[in-house]
Amino acid sequence: MIRDLFIFFILINAMIYYLVQEIIDTKDKHKKEDKKLELPTKKKVFIPTFVLKNQNAYDFESPKNGKVHNLYDNNFLKLNNQIYKDKHYNSILGWNSSKKQRYAFAAPSTSSEYYFVNAYLNGYVPYKTESVWQPLEVLRLYFKYKKDDVIYNKRPEVWQTSKESFINLRGDCEDHAITLADWLIGQGYDARVAIGTVKFRSQPVGGHAWVILFQDNKEYILEATRKQKWNLLPLASTLTNYFPTQMFNREDIWTNTGSDKTTKYAGKMWIKSGKFIAYDSYYPDLKTHKLFIDITPLDAEIKIMDIKKEFYQGIPLRTQSYYVKIVKKGFKTQEFWINVNAQDLHIQKSLIKL
């Protein structure tokens, strides 16, 4: 309980700082922009609504158990099978029958047990945000970059779930990337953790993990370990110092079958090579259920005040409470809360004529 309250206060402080920075940035109209970078529409941030109302009912600190479907050879891989352990990455790898394509890999957790990498994206969403900026600022301001051997008493490789990273407020590149990707995926973004190598300015090429965001038919690199202030989101096509070999989200693994000297994260060279199948379900807030509202008169306007999407019959909503308003000129407006739970919701409403 104390630990969760600590995380709550950290997130509130981050939110306040972010709102102040937004005000400062809007006043700075003459700031030069790098033409190589492109920014998705920067949206106004609203006060977040926490979506995890009963965190103790779901174990966010443990990776999920599961198996991986080998899409090359159409068979399944479990961690008790005889599989190859890569000494360089201290990981367990799954290769296809030709030994040329990797379709799965597992990494050691804080408990020293191995889990498939998808399992570390187990559904932790601290709170809702309206854009990618606030999660980036939380990681920038409150997460410290620390190598595994420093945090975990000389252990060479340790992977954390995003909840564990929030508790520790520190981690290395994959911990930052998993935390960011999990947060974004939980809000409906197409975000993936990319792994490969990177060449930073004065450093040699080394192993690395980062986040790829697919939005509006464009690909953005989100460097989750970045500690400088964000102004623009860099297009992947502008960053030639990242060399990706694989990507993964909660369910899928993609393998780069071409050269790692690429700035493209989609196309024929990227093959969906494996699919992670969890043995148990994710936290319900990440699922959606359909909402239907039958109204009289039929042409009254329905508004769901908590989301930006326009209402339509059967709109998918995540498990939580929503504030609904039904309006029509000449009729008394109705406003009410609904609770979307474990199934589709059907509601009937009639407006009273004034």
Secondary structure, 3 states (H helix, E strand, C coil): CHHHHHHHHHHHHHHHHHHHHHHHHHHCCCCCCCCCCCCCCCCCCCCCCCCCCCHHHCCCCCCCCEEEEECCCCEEECCCCCCEEECCCCEEEEECCCCCCEEEEEEEECCCCEEEHHHHCCCCCCCCCCCCHHHHHHHHHHCEECCHHHHCCCCCCCECCHHHHHHHCEECHHHHHHHHHHHHHCCCCEEEEEEEEECCCCCCCEEEEEEEEEECCEEEEECCCCCCCCCCCCEHHHCCCEEEEEEECCCEEEEECCCCCCCCCCCCCEEEEEEEEECCCCCHHHCEEEEEEEEECCCCEEEECCCCCCCCCCEEEECEEEEEEEECCCECCEEEEEEECCCCEEEEEECCEC
